[in-house]
């Protein structure tokens, strides 16, 4: 078959037949005019629900107490000092992972003096399976040195003093005060924060808001163990991605609109 060729005139007709796309022209703002603000993710407040009545809060914690009268923290420790160290190490790490590392560490260093004598390099070797272990080893040595220099080697009994120790924040102080010294403090970790918001028991944008909200509504008779009940509830029942509503002790009291069962 003979090959058909098109001359310049035919090509020009084809080109003329095709629609020409015009490039989008961006209009510049007039001089002095404000540019529109770029959208930023907003931190909306938790969904408002009907507040829990005092009787409902009492009922919820009565159920927790009946199911587990003496809840225990899952971080292994030997004394207030090793508890403090374990809590500092638990930031962005699991309790199980911390326990695995500290069993051997605490066997050789269960006081600030022994930890300081061990030295940062050896501490780092003991905890290298834990996330952020280099910075945590540095903090453990620094807080041990400060405990010896300023507190006679004893973990202080006030939140403000504990918060002055390297690596120790408000949550760490609350855990130590509660577990070591029996104070009615509320340590808000990721589990307590989720339960406080999801159930509507103490909604808040920040851990501090949730902490103060829980302290306000939980009766004093439950405060010694309250944060352990809430941690365990969040860890094993009120899971982040797939809550086990079908076995929840407080399902009928919970305000979460998506709950099942």
C-alpha positions in Angstrom: 0.0 0.0 0.0 1.4 3.4 -0.9 2.4 5.6 2.0 0.2 8.7 2.3 2.1 11.8 3.1 0.6 15.1 4.2 1.9 18.4 3.0 2.5 21.5 5.1 -0.9 22.8 4.4 -2.6 19.6 5.7 -0.5 19.7 8.8 -1.4 23.3 9.5 -5.1 22.4 9.2 -4.7 19.6 11.7 -2.9 21.8 14.1 -5.6 24.4 13.8 -8.3 21.8 14.6 -6.8 20.8 17.9 -7.9 22.9 20.9 -5.1 24.8 22.5 -5.0 24.6 26.3 -4.3 27.9 27.9 -1.8 28.0 30.8 -3.4 29.0 34.1 -2.4 32.5 35.0 -1.9 33.1 38.7 -3.0 36.5 39.7 -0.7 38.3 42.0 -2.1 40.0 45.0 -2.1 43.8 44.8 0.8 45.5 46.5 0.2 45.8 50.2 -2.6 43.2 50.2 -2.3 40.4 52.7 -1.7 36.9 51.3 -4.3 34.3 52.3 -3.1 32.3 55.2 -2.1 28.7 54.4 -4.4 26.2 56.0 -3.0 24.7 59.2 -4.3 21.6 61.1 -6.4 22.9 64.0 -6.4 21.2 67.4 -10.1 21.0 68.0 -11.4 20.4 71.5 -12.7 17.0 72.4 -16.3 16.3 71.5 -18.5 17.6 74.3 -20.7 15.0 75.9 -23.0 15.0 78.9 -20.7 15.1 82.0 -20.6 12.0 84.3 -22.7 12.3 87.4 -20.9 11.8 90.7 -22.9 8.5 91.2 -21.7 7.2 87.8 -18.1 8.0 88.6 -18.4 6.2 91.9 -20.0 3.2 90.2 -17.3 3.0 87.6 -14.4 3.0 90.1 -16.3 0.6 92.4 -16.4 -1.9 89.5 -12.6 -1.4 88.9 -11.9 -2.0 92.6 -14.1 -5.1 92.7 -12.4 -6.6 89.7 -8.9 -5.7 90.8 -8.6 -4.5 94.5 -4.9 -4.0 94.5 -3.7 -3.0 91.1 0.1 -2.9 90.6 2.2 -0.9 88.2 4.0 -3.1 85.6 7.4 -1.4 85.9 9.7 -3.6 88.0 11.6 -1.8 90.7 13.3 -2.4 94.1 12.9 1.0 95.8 11.9 4.6 95.1 15.2 5.2 93.3 14.9 2.3 90.9 11.3 3.2 90.3 12.4 6.7 89.3 15.0 5.3 86.9 12.5 2.9 85.4 9.9 5.6 84.8 12.5 7.9 83.2 13.5 4.9 80.9 9.9 4.2 80.0 9.4 7.3 78.0 8.6 6.2 74.4 9.2 2.6 75.4 7.1 -0.3 76.7 7.1 -1.5 80.3 8.1 -5.0 79.2 11.0 -3.6 77.2 12.2 -1.5 80.2 11.9 -4.5 82.6 14.0 -6.6 80.3 16.8 -4.1 80.5 16.6 -3.1 84.1 16.6 -6.5 85.7 20.3 -6.8 85.1 21.0 -3.1 85.7 19.3 -3.0 89.0 21.1 -6.1 90.1 24.3 -4.1 90.1 23.1 -0.6 90.6 20.1 0.0 92.9 21.3 3.3 94.5 22.4 6.6 93.0 25.9 5.9 94.4 26.2 2.6 92.6 24.8 4.0 89.4 27.3 6.8 89.4 30.1 4.3 90.1 28.9 2.2 87.1 29.3 5.1 84.8 27.5 6.3 81.7 29.1 4.0 79.2 28.2 0.8 81.2 24.7 2.1 81.9 24.3 2.7 78.2 25.3 -1.0 77.5 22.6 -2.2 79.9 19.8 -0.2 78.4 20.8 -0.2 74.7 17.6 -2.2 73.8 15.5 0.8 74.9 14.6 3.6 72.6 16.7 6.8 73.0 19.1 4.9 75.2 22.0 7.2 74.8 20.2 10.3 76.1 18.5 8.3 78.8 21.8 6.9 80.0 23.1 10.5 80.3 20.0 11.5 82.2 20.3 8.5 84.6 23.8 9.5 85.5 22.9 13.2 85.8 19.9 12.6 88.0 21.9 10.2 90.2 24.6 12.9 90.7 22.0 15.5 91.6 20.2 13.2 94.0 23.5 12.7 95.9 24.5 16.4 95.7 21.2 17.9 96.6 19.0 15.3 98.3 21.4 13.1 100.2 20.8 10.3 97.7 17.1 10.1 98.5 14.3 10.6 96.0 12.5 13.7 97.1 8.8 13.6 98.1 7.5 16.7 96.3 6.5 17.1 92.6 8.5 20.3 92.2 11.7 18.7 93.5 11.4 15.6 91.4 10.8 17.7 88.3 14.2 19.3 88.7 15.9 16.0 88.1 17.2 15.4 84.5 14.7 13.4 82.4 11.9 13.6 85.0 8.7 15.5 84.1 5.3 15.8 85.7 4.2 12.3 84.8 7.3 10.8 86.2 6.9 12.8 89.4 3.3 11.7 89.7 4.1 8.0 89.2 6.9 8.1 91.9 4.8 10.1 94.4 1.9 7.6 94.0 3.8 4.3 93.9 6.7 5.0 96.2 5.1 7.4 98.7 1.3 6.7 98.5 0.3 10.2 97.3 -3.1 10.7 95.6 -1.6 11.7 92.3 -2.8 11.1 88.7 -0.1 10.1 86.2 -1.5 10.7 82.7 0.1 8.5 80.1 -1.2 7.7 76.6 -3.7 5.2 78.0 -5.1 7.4 80.7 -5.3 10.3 78.2 -7.3 8.2 75.8 -9.7 6.7 78.4 -10.3 10.2 79.9 -11.2 11.6 76.5 -13.0 8.6 74.9 -15.3 7.9 77.8 -16.0 11.5 78.5 -14.9 11.1 82.1 -12.4 13.9 81.9 -12.0 15.3 78.3 -9.1 17.6 77.6 -6.6 18.6 74.9 -3.5 18.2 77.0 -2.4 15.6 79.6 -2.6 18.3 82.3 -6.2 19.1 81.5 -7.1 15.4 81.7 -5.1 15.0 84.9 -6.8 17.9 86.6 -10.2 16.8 85.3 -9.8 13.3 86.7 -8.6 14.6 90.1 -11.7 16.8 90.2 -14.2 14.0 89.6 -12.7 10.9 91.1 -13.6 10.4 94.8 -10.7 10.4 97.3 -11.4 6.8 98.3 -10.3 5.6 94.8 -7.4 8.0 94.1 -4.6 5.8 95.4 -5.2 3.2 92.7 -7.1 5.3 90.1 -4.3 5.9 87.7 -3.4 2.2 87.7 -7.0 1.2 87.0 -7.2 3.6 84.1 -3.8 2.6 82.7 -4.7 -1.1 82.8 -8.1 -0.4 81.3 -6.6 1.5 78.4 -3.8 -1.0 77.9 -6.0 -4.1 77.8 -9.6 -3.1 77.2 -10.0 0.4 75.8 -7.5 -0.2 73.1 -6.5 2.7 70.8 -7.5 1.1 67.4 -10.0 -1.6 68.4 -11.6 -1.1 71.8 -12.9 -4.3 73.4 -16.3 -2.8 74.3 -17.8 -6.2 74.6 -15.8 -6.9 77.7 -15.7 -3.4 79.1 -16.6 -3.1 82.8 -18.0 0.4 82.3 -19.6 0.0 78.8 -23.0 1.2 80.0 -21.5 4.4 81.6 -19.1 5.3 78.7 -20.0 8.3 76.6 -18.1 7.3 73.5 -20.6 7.6 70.6 -18.9 4.7 68.6 -18.9 2.1 71.4 -20.3 -1.3 70.6 -22.2 -3.9 72.6 
